[in-house]
Amino acid sequence: MSSQSRPERRRGVTRTRVGGIALVAGLCLLGAPAPQGGPAPEHAEAPLDAATISALVGSWNPSLSERERERIGAAVMRYSAKYDLDPELVTAIVLVESSARPWARSPKGAQGLMQVMPHMTRSMGLAGNLATIETNVEAGCQILADNIRRLGEEDGISSYFWGSDIRGDGYLRRVQVARARVQAF
């Protein structure tokens, strides 16, 4: 790497400066806005909280009631903390997996906000069922945290979608783009 380029990491995004130009890997995929020059807005550095997540999922899915938005924000904060996950990552997974639709069900049987397969939760001893916002987010966080612990962050995220046979990085890229959108919100 030349003396004029240096990578820097800020809030999970890798930026490389080449001369006076900042290159940000992966943010322009899937319509994510390109970052602008200059300092980041103040709110981009503020820690994510339940109210911000509530507003974000409401903007992503306007059909959610205020109570559903609040429950999603609270569940993401509670279970990302419980399982030592970045709430921005959990929110990104919710957006990619279900577009913030608690009632989502895939053709293969995955359910809820985090599109959890019912067979994955049998041994978890969770209260409620996967249609419940809180139970679904907790199950998804537990699975994601275990994947990341065993495989590292990138493969852990990929295996959330692929299982043990990771067959590409498309899902990882979608989550990274969604995470950048969460960070910019």
C-alpha positions as CSV (number, residue, x, y, z in Angstrom):
1,M,0.0,0.0,0.0
2,S,1.4,3.4,-0.9
3,S,2.1,6.1,1.6
4,Q,-0.9,8.0,0.1
5,S,-3.5,5.3,0.8
6,R,-4.5,4.0,4.2
7,P,-7.4,1.9,5.4
8,E,-9.5,3.1,8.3
9,R,-12.4,1.6,10.1
10,R,-15.2,3.6,11.5
11,R,-18.4,2.0,12.8
12,G,-17.9,-1.2,10.8
13,V,-17.2,0.3,7.4
14,T,-13.8,0.1,5.8
15,R,-12.7,3.3,4.1
16,T,-9.5,3.6,2.1
17,R,-8.1,7.1,1.4
18,V,-6.2,7.4,-1.9
19,G,-4.9,10.9,-2.1
20,G,-7.9,13.1,-1.1
21,I,-10.6,10.6,-2.3
22,A,-12.3,8.3,0.2
23,L,-13.3,4.9,-1.2
24,V,-16.0,3.0,0.8
25,A,-16.3,-0.6,-0.1
26,G,-19.8,-2.0,-0.7
27,L,-22.0,1.0,0.1
28,C,-23.3,1.7,-3.4
29,L,-24.8,-1.8,-3.8
30,L,-28.6,-2.2,-3.9
31,G,-29.2,1.6,-4.1
32,A,-27.5,2.6,-0.9
33,P,-26.6,6.3,-1.1
34,A,-22.9,7.0,-1.7
35,P,-21.2,8.7,1.2
36,Q,-20.5,12.4,0.9
37,G,-17.2,14.1,1.7
38,G,-16.5,16.0,4.9
39,P,-17.2,15.0,8.4
40,A,-20.1,12.6,9.2
41,P,-23.2,14.1,10.6
42,E,-23.4,14.2,14.4
43,H,-26.3,11.7,14.6
44,A,-24.2,9.1,12.6
45,E,-21.9,8.8,15.6
46,A,-24.6,8.6,18.2
47,P,-25.2,5.1,19.6
48,L,-28.2,3.3,18.3
49,D,-31.2,3.2,20.6
50,A,-34.6,1.6,20.7
51,A,-36.3,4.9,19.5
52,T,-34.1,5.2,16.5
53,I,-34.6,1.5,15.6
54,S,-38.4,2.1,15.9
55,A,-38.3,5.0,13.6
56,L,-36.1,3.2,11.1
57,V,-38.3,0.1,10.9
58,G,-41.3,2.4,10.6
59,S,-39.7,4.2,7.6
60,W,-38.9,0.8,6.1
61,N,-42.3,-0.7,6.8
62,P,-45.0,2.1,7.2
63,S,-47.7,-0.5,7.8
64,L,-46.3,-1.3,11.3
65,S,-48.3,0.2,14.2
66,E,-46.5,2.4,16.7
67,R,-46.7,-0.4,19.3
68,E,-45.1,-2.9,16.9
69,R,-42.3,-0.4,16.0
70,E,-41.6,0.2,19.7
71,R,-41.6,-3.6,20.4
72,I,-39.1,-4.2,17.6
73,G,-36.8,-1.4,18.8
74,A,-36.9,-2.7,22.4
75,A,-36.4,-6.3,21.3
76,V,-33.4,-5.5,19.1
77,M,-31.8,-3.5,21.9
78,R,-32.5,-6.1,24.6
79,Y,-31.4,-9.2,22.7
80,S,-28.4,-7.7,20.9
81,A,-27.1,-6.7,24.3
82,K,-28.0,-10.2,25.8
83,Y,-26.1,-12.0,23.0
84,D,-23.3,-9.3,22.7
85,L,-24.2,-8.3,19.1
86,D,-24.1,-4.9,17.5
87,P,-27.7,-3.6,17.3
88,E,-26.9,-2.1,13.9
89,L,-26.2,-5.6,12.7
90,V,-29.3,-7.1,14.2
91,T,-31.4,-4.3,12.7
92,A,-29.8,-4.8,9.3
93,I,-30.6,-8.6,9.5
94,V,-34.3,-7.7,10.3
95,L,-34.4,-5.4,7.3
96,V,-32.8,-7.9,4.9
97,E,-34.7,-10.9,6.1
98,S,-38.2,-9.6,6.4
99,S,-38.3,-5.9,5.5
100,A,-39.4,-5.4,9.1
101,R,-42.5,-7.6,8.7
102,P,-43.2,-9.6,11.9
103,W,-45.7,-11.7,10.1
104,A,-43.3,-12.7,7.2
105,R,-43.1,-16.4,6.3
106,S,-40.9,-17.8,3.7
107,P,-41.9,-20.6,1.2
108,K,-39.4,-22.9,3.1
109,G,-41.1,-22.1,6.5
110,A,-38.8,-19.4,8.0
111,Q,-40.8,-17.1,10.2
112,G,-40.9,-13.6,11.5
113,L,-38.7,-10.6,11.6
114,M,-35.4,-12.6,11.5
115,Q,-36.8,-15.4,9.4
116,V,-36.0,-18.2,11.9
117,M,-36.6,-21.8,10.9
118,P,-38.7,-23.5,13.6
119,H,-36.4,-26.5,13.8
120,M,-33.6,-24.2,14.9
121,T,-35.4,-23.2,18.1
122,R,-36.4,-26.6,19.5
123,S,-33.5,-26.8,21.9
124,M,-33.5,-23.1,22.9
125,G,-36.2,-23.2,25.5
126,L,-37.6,-19.8,24.5
127,A,-41.0,-18.5,25.7
128,G,-43.6,-17.8,23.1
129,N,-43.6,-18.8,19.5
130,L,-41.7,-17.5,16.5
131,A,-44.6,-15.2,15.5
132,T,-44.0,-13.1,18.6
133,I,-41.7,-10.2,18.0
134,E,-39.6,-10.7,21.1
135,T,-39.2,-14.5,20.7
136,N,-38.3,-14.2,17.1
137,V,-35.6,-11.5,17.7
138,E,-34.2,-13.5,20.6
139,A,-34.0,-16.7,18.6
140,G,-32.4,-14.9,15.6
141,C,-29.9,-13.2,17.9
142,Q,-29.0,-16.4,19.6
143,I,-28.4,-18.2,16.3
144,L,-26.5,-15.2,14.8
145,A,-24.3,-14.9,17.9
146,D,-23.4,-18.6,17.9
147,N,-22.5,-18.4,14.2
148,I,-20.3,-15.4,14.7
149,R,-18.6,-16.9,17.8
150,R,-17.8,-20.1,15.8
151,L,-17.0,-18.7,12.4
152,G,-16.1,-15.0,12.8
153,E,-18.3,-12.1,11.8
154,E,-18.5,-12.4,8.0
155,D,-18.9,-16.1,7.8
156,G,-21.2,-16.0,10.8
157,I,-23.5,-13.6,9.0
158,S,-23.3,-15.6,5.8
159,S,-24.1,-18.8,7.6
160,Y,-27.2,-17.2,9.1
161,F,-28.6,-17.4,5.6
162,W,-26.8,-20.3,4.1
163,G,-26.4,-22.6,7.1
164,S,-23.2,-24.7,7.1
165,D,-22.7,-24.6,3.3
166,I,-21.9,-21.0,2.5
167,R,-22.3,-20.7,-1.3
168,G,-21.5,-17.0,-1.9
169,D,-21.3,-13.6,-0.4
170,G,-24.4,-12.0,-1.8
171,Y,-26.3,-12.2,1.5
172,L,-23.3,-10.8,3.4
173,R,-23.2,-7.8,1.0
174,R,-26.9,-7.2,1.4
175,V,-26.5,-7.1,5.2
176,Q,-23.5,-4.8,4.9
177,V,-25.5,-2.4,2.7
178,A,-28.4,-2.5,5.1
179,R,-26.1,-1.9,8.0
180,A,-24.6,1.1,6.3
181,R,-28.2,2.4,5.9
182,V,-28.9,1.9,9.6
183,Q,-25.7,3.7,10.4
184,A,-26.7,6.6,8.2
185,F,-30.2,6.9,9.5
